[in-house]
Amino acid sequence: MHVIAPGVQEIMDQNKHKIMYIGPQNGKITQILHLLNNTKPNPEKLFVVEGIWAHQRLIATDITIRSFVFCPDYIFQPESILLLKTFIDKTDDVYCVSEKVFTKISERDKQDGLLSIGEFPMHEEADLPLKPQELVVVLDGLEIPGNIGTIMRTCDGAAVDAVLICNRRARLTHPKILKGSMGAAFTLPVVEYDNVEACRQWLVKHKFAIYLADTRADKSYYQYDYRGRSALIVGSERYGITREWYDGPVNMLSIPMLGSCDSLNVGVATSIILYEMSLKLKKMK
């Protein structure tokens, strides 16, 4: 049996009026498991994060925390004790669980005793501050959460301004997207469209040059002189880019394949192209 750290016990005593002690059959535990396993409808776009690093990233955002679950037996580091106090203050829905229960909902080998349910931050077109050198990426029908997370992480690193999504095939709250993005999903503006045409019309209206990542393209990604507002469209791992994107003026680009394979993983390919686009656009500023 672990001894609860003095700082943890003090915080618990100060907040005993709002902390609920729950067991493995409680509805909150069931909700967390459904979110982690992606097994139930999630119209409110709730997500689950766990651990010190993830909670530190959340502090830097204005994301709404719906629920906070902690296990005092796993909280002993100064960082986790500070986060315990911070997140108890962030929500009125606070739960304390045993080691056994926390292990049931944890996806980590080494637990920090901190877990939160938050609301995924969605944006509207009007939220995007359009700049003369704007760079956005459009994810058209991507299905593999890990690829989406990787692309979001790249977008953060390459200073991409927004991610636009159409023909959505994976929930943005999928745990693999959140993990793969390394927290970028919390801060990167994401706009979701019901269909391709709505997304395409918005880009055309705001004078974006549209670039299609297509292995059939005759021109390589580094041969373009990217200027002004630019949008990179990447398609489904299985089906490629939706046919509607080829209507109207577009620029097709590819990555030269020097070996026996005919293409790269969509996450890797998008990373290569986005960095080229970003570096050239930055030189224009």
VEXDOLO-328613 format. One record per residue (C-alpha): residue in three letters; x, y, z. Coordinates in steps of 0.001 Angstrom, whole numbers, plus 500000, padded with zeros to 6 digits. Example, Ala and Ser with C-alpha at 12.3 -4.5 7.8 and 13.67 -1.06 7.14 Angstrom:
! VEXDOLO-328613
LUMVO  aa     xx     yy     zz
LUMVO Ala 512300 495500 507800
LUMVO Ser 513670 498940 507140
END
This chain:
! VEXDOLO-328613
LUMVO  aa     xx     yy     zz
LUMVO Met 500000 500000 500000
LUMVO His 501393 503396 498986
LUMVO Val 501537 506357 501346
LUMVO Ile 499859 509416 499871
LUMVO Ala 502295 512305 499470
LUMVO Pro 501713 515116 502006
LUMVO Gly 501113 517720 499304
LUMVO Val 498519 515484 497658
LUMVO Gln 496680 514838 500921
LUMVO Glu 496603 518545 501675
LUMVO Ile 495040 519341 498286
LUMVO Met 492492 516563 498754
LUMVO Asp 491562 517864 502209
LUMVO Gln 491134 521388 500848
LUMVO Asn 488835 520146 498088
LUMVO Lys 486978 517333 499852
LUMVO His 483652 519037 499146
LUMVO Lys 484018 518537 495359
LUMVO Ile 485901 515224 495087
LUMVO Met 483841 512090 494423
LUMVO Tyr 485295 508654 495197
LUMVO Ile 484231 506113 492572
LUMVO Gly 484761 502456 491717
LUMVO Pro 485230 500476 488493
LUMVO Gln 481510 500218 487714
LUMVO Asn 480848 503956 487873
LUMVO Gly 479434 505562 484733
LUMVO Lys 482402 507940 484485
LUMVO Ile 484788 504983 484126
LUMVO Thr 482530 503508 481445
LUMVO Gln 482486 506839 479599
LUMVO Ile 486285 507042 479639
LUMVO Leu 486637 503514 478277
LUMVO His 484162 504247 475477
LUMVO Leu 486118 507378 474519
LUMVO Leu 489442 505559 474604
LUMVO Asn 488135 502627 472573
LUMVO Asn 486228 504895 470164
LUMVO Thr 483210 502605 470487
LUMVO Lys 480290 504986 471009
LUMVO Pro 478931 508059 469191
LUMVO Asn 480690 511199 470362
LUMVO Pro 478662 514210 469158
LUMVO Glu 480173 516501 471791
LUMVO Lys 483701 515723 470509
LUMVO Leu 485072 514748 473898
LUMVO Phe 488595 513361 474254
LUMVO Val 490714 511750 476961
LUMVO Val 494287 512661 477876
LUMVO Glu 496550 511200 480511
LUMVO Gly 499836 512067 482179
LUMVO Ile 501969 515021 483195
LUMVO Trp 503083 516123 479731
LUMVO Ala 499570 516104 478238
LUMVO His 498143 518077 481152
LUMVO Gln 500926 520634 480914
LUMVO Arg 500006 521128 477253
LUMVO Leu 496348 521572 478182
LUMVO Ile 497173 524378 480610
LUMVO Ala 498452 526464 477703
LUMVO Thr 495074 526242 475938
LUMVO Asp 491548 527445 476627
LUMVO Ile 490111 523945 476180
LUMVO Thr 487163 523175 478428
LUMVO Ile 487844 520355 480888
LUMVO Arg 484672 518375 481478
LUMVO Ser 485993 515909 484053
LUMVO Phe 489183 515240 485978
LUMVO Val 490116 511835 487404
LUMVO Phe 493128 511235 489623
LUMVO Cys 494752 508478 491632
LUMVO Pro 496599 509855 494689
LUMVO Asp 498828 506760 494938
LUMVO Tyr 500522 507649 491649
LUMVO Ile 500968 511364 492330
LUMVO Phe 504273 512180 494015
LUMVO Gln 506337 514301 491610
LUMVO Pro 506241 518085 492183
LUMVO Glu 504898 518606 488631
LUMVO Ser 502024 516187 489113
LUMVO Ile 501125 517637 492518
LUMVO Leu 500929 521113 490988
LUMVO Leu 498797 519787 488131
LUMVO Leu 496492 518059 490601
LUMVO Lys 495631 521395 492190
LUMVO Thr 495341 523163 488835
LUMVO Phe 492925 520671 487314
LUMVO Ile 490777 520308 490416
LUMVO Asp 490273 524069 490062
LUMVO Lys 489477 523761 486320
LUMVO Thr 486311 521683 486690
LUMVO Asp 483584 520845 489182
LUMVO Asp 483510 517226 487990
LUMVO Val 486390 515670 489968
LUMVO Tyr 486884 511989 490791
LUMVO Cys 489337 510082 492934
LUMVO Val 490011 506425 492127
LUMVO Ser 492139 503561 493412
LUMVO Glu 495262 502181 491748
LUMVO Lys 493253 499260 490402
LUMVO Val 490629 501492 488811
LUMVO Phe 493173 503916 487382
LUMVO Thr 495123 501046 485833
LUMVO Lys 491887 499946 484144
LUMVO Ile 491503 503284 482340
LUMVO Ser 495199 504003 481811
LUMVO Glu 496910 503359 478479
LUMVO Arg 500405 503888 479840
LUMVO Asp 502929 501489 481352
LUMVO Lys 503922 504065 483957
LUMVO Gln 501038 506038 485410
LUMVO Asp 501227 509638 486638
LUMVO Gly 497760 509463 488207
LUMVO Leu 496219 512250 486113
LUMVO Leu 493466 511886 483494
LUMVO Ser 491084 514425 481986
LUMVO Ile 488120 514540 479623
LUMVO Gly 488116 517674 477467
LUMVO Glu 486156 519200 474583
LUMVO Phe 488007 519082 471264
LUMVO Pro 488417 522676 469971
LUMVO Met 486662 523078 466611
LUMVO His 486806 526263 464540
LUMVO Glu 484759 528012 461862
LUMVO Glu 485954 529652 458656
LUMVO Ala 485473 533053 460263
LUMVO Asp 488004 532108 462966
LUMVO Leu 490856 531936 460449
LUMVO Pro 492838 535209 460254
LUMVO Leu 493648 535208 456544
LUMVO Lys 497121 536560 455784
LUMVO Pro 498760 537325 452429
LUMVO Gln 501053 534275 452810
LUMVO Glu 498521 531836 454310
LUMVO Leu 499273 528090 454180
LUMVO Val 496589 525467 454854
LUMVO Val 496408 521716 454349
LUMVO Val 493214 519913 453371
LUMVO Leu 492739 516329 454532
LUMVO Asp 490366 514682 452073
LUMVO Gly 489006 511365 453340
LUMVO Leu 492009 510276 455409
LUMVO Glu 491161 507141 457359
LUMVO Ile 494159 506218 459524
LUMVO Pro 494239 508211 462791
LUMVO Gly 498006 507851 463142
LUMVO Asn 498546 509528 459774
LUMVO Ile 496260 512403 460705
LUMVO Gly 498113 512892 463993
LUMVO Thr 501471 512869 462200
LUMVO Ile 500280 515489 459724
LUMVO Met 498980 517717 462520
LUMVO Arg 502345 517481 464251
LUMVO Thr 504061 518471 461002
LUMVO Cys 501618 521360 460523
LUMVO Asp 502623 522707 463915
LUMVO Gly 506327 522349 463126
LUMVO Ala 506003 523930 459673
LUMVO Ala 503848 526822 460924
LUMVO Val 500833 525795 458843
LUMVO Asp 497945 528155 459538
LUMVO Ala 495039 525695 459570
LUMVO Val 493861 522177 458754
LUMVO Leu 490679 521825 456715
LUMVO Ile 488898 518470 456732
LUMVO Cys 486384 517102 454248
LUMVO Asn 485072 513565 453697
LUMVO Arg 486003 512807 457287
LUMVO Arg 486655 509109 457922
LUMVO Ala 488184 509251 461411
LUMVO Arg 487074 511045 464551
LUMVO Leu 489317 513937 465481
LUMVO Thr 489046 512829 469110
LUMVO His 490571 509421 468339
LUMVO Pro 493344 508705 470907
LUMVO Lys 495846 507917 468129
LUMVO Ile 495296 511332 466551
LUMVO Leu 495881 513090 469856
LUMVO Lys 499001 511040 470609
LUMVO Gly 500379 511300 467093
LUMVO Ser 499922 515075 467028
LUMVO Met 501965 515482 470239
LUMVO Gly 499508 518107 471429
LUMVO Ala 499274 520017 468137
LUMVO Ala 495619 518974 467850
LUMVO Phe 494902 521153 470898
LUMVO Thr 496160 524374 469346
LUMVO Leu 496048 523991 465549
LUMVO Pro 492923 525552 463990
LUMVO Val 490800 522756 462464
LUMVO Val 487754 523434 460283
LUMVO Glu 485487 520594 459183
LUMVO Tyr 483391 520707 455990
LUMVO Asp 480344 518644 455074
LUMVO Asn 481557 518197 451502
LUMVO Val 484413 518902 449110
LUMVO Glu 482618 521631 447178
LUMVO Ala 482082 523800 450256
LUMVO Cys 485755 523582 451108
LUMVO Arg 486874 524209 447521
LUMVO Gln 484592 527229 447148
LUMVO Trp 485990 528798 450303
LUMVO Leu 489546 528383 449012
LUMVO Val 488658 529826 445609
LUMVO Lys 486780 532740 447161
LUMVO His 489851 533703 449190
LUMVO Lys 492232 533273 446247
LUMVO Phe 494158 530238 447425
LUMVO Ala 496360 528478 444900
LUMVO Ile 495333 524807 445120
LUMVO Tyr 498006 522114 444995
LUMVO Leu 497061 518441 444651
LUMVO Ala 499494 515813 445930
LUMVO Asp 499192 513249 443143
LUMVO Thr 501712 510583 442171
LUMVO Arg 500693 511054 438528
LUMVO Ala 501858 514677 438447
LUMVO Asp 504589 515607 435976
LUMVO Lys 505904 518400 438175
LUMVO Ser 507739 517792 441469
LUMVO Tyr 506844 519583 444692
LUMVO Tyr 510138 521522 444778
LUMVO Gln 509671 522906 441258
LUMVO Tyr 506875 525268 442295
LUMVO Asp 507492 528838 443385
LUMVO Tyr 504882 529034 446124
LUMVO Arg 503431 532503 446574
LUMVO Gly 500460 534076 448318
LUMVO Arg 497780 531887 449851
LUMVO Ser 498420 528202 449236
LUMVO Ala 496424 525064 450001
LUMVO Leu 497843 521537 449833
LUMVO Ile 495240 518824 449249
LUMVO Val 496120 515286 450346
LUMVO Gly 493820 512345 449769
LUMVO Ser 492737 509047 451257
LUMVO Glu 495316 506322 451782
LUMVO Arg 493204 503981 449652
LUMVO Tyr 491375 506152 447158
LUMVO Gly 493460 509277 446761
LUMVO Ile 491995 512748 446230
LUMVO Thr 488266 513095 445519
LUMVO Arg 487461 513773 441860
LUMVO Glu 485811 517157 442565
LUMVO Trp 489168 518685 443444
LUMVO Tyr 490282 518380 439823
LUMVO Asp 487525 520732 438642
LUMVO Gly 488857 524209 438027
LUMVO Pro 492428 525554 438141
LUMVO Val 494733 523311 440195
LUMVO Asn 498419 522507 440410
LUMVO Met 499429 518857 440599
LUMVO Leu 502667 517897 442302
LUMVO Ser 504498 514710 443200
LUMVO Ile 507527 513492 445137
LUMVO Pro 510208 511790 443010
LUMVO Met 510524 508095 443901
LUMVO Leu 514089 506917 443373
LUMVO Gly 513685 503325 444533
LUMVO Ser 511324 500450 443841
LUMVO Cys 508312 501837 445755
LUMVO Asp 505877 504015 443828
LUMVO Ser 504720 506228 446721
LUMVO Leu 505273 507272 450329
LUMVO Asn 503033 507029 453364
LUMVO Val 500628 509989 453262
LUMVO Gly 501917 511356 456571
LUMVO Val 505534 511273 455386
LUMVO Ala 504701 512681 451949
LUMVO Thr 502663 515533 453409
LUMVO Ser 505503 516421 455781
LUMVO Ile 508019 516677 452953
LUMVO Ile 505780 518880 450811
LUMVO Leu 504566 521129 453626
LUMVO Tyr 508067 522034 454750
LUMVO Glu 509014 522996 451197
LUMVO Met 505888 525126 450869
LUMVO Ser 506330 526733 454268
LUMVO Leu 509992 527632 453775
LUMVO Lys 509335 529213 450371
LUMVO Leu 506312 531151 451626
LUMVO Lys 508249 532426 454634
LUMVO Lys 510875 533884 452332
LUMVO Met 508119 535954 450731
LUMVO Lys 507118 537614 454005
END
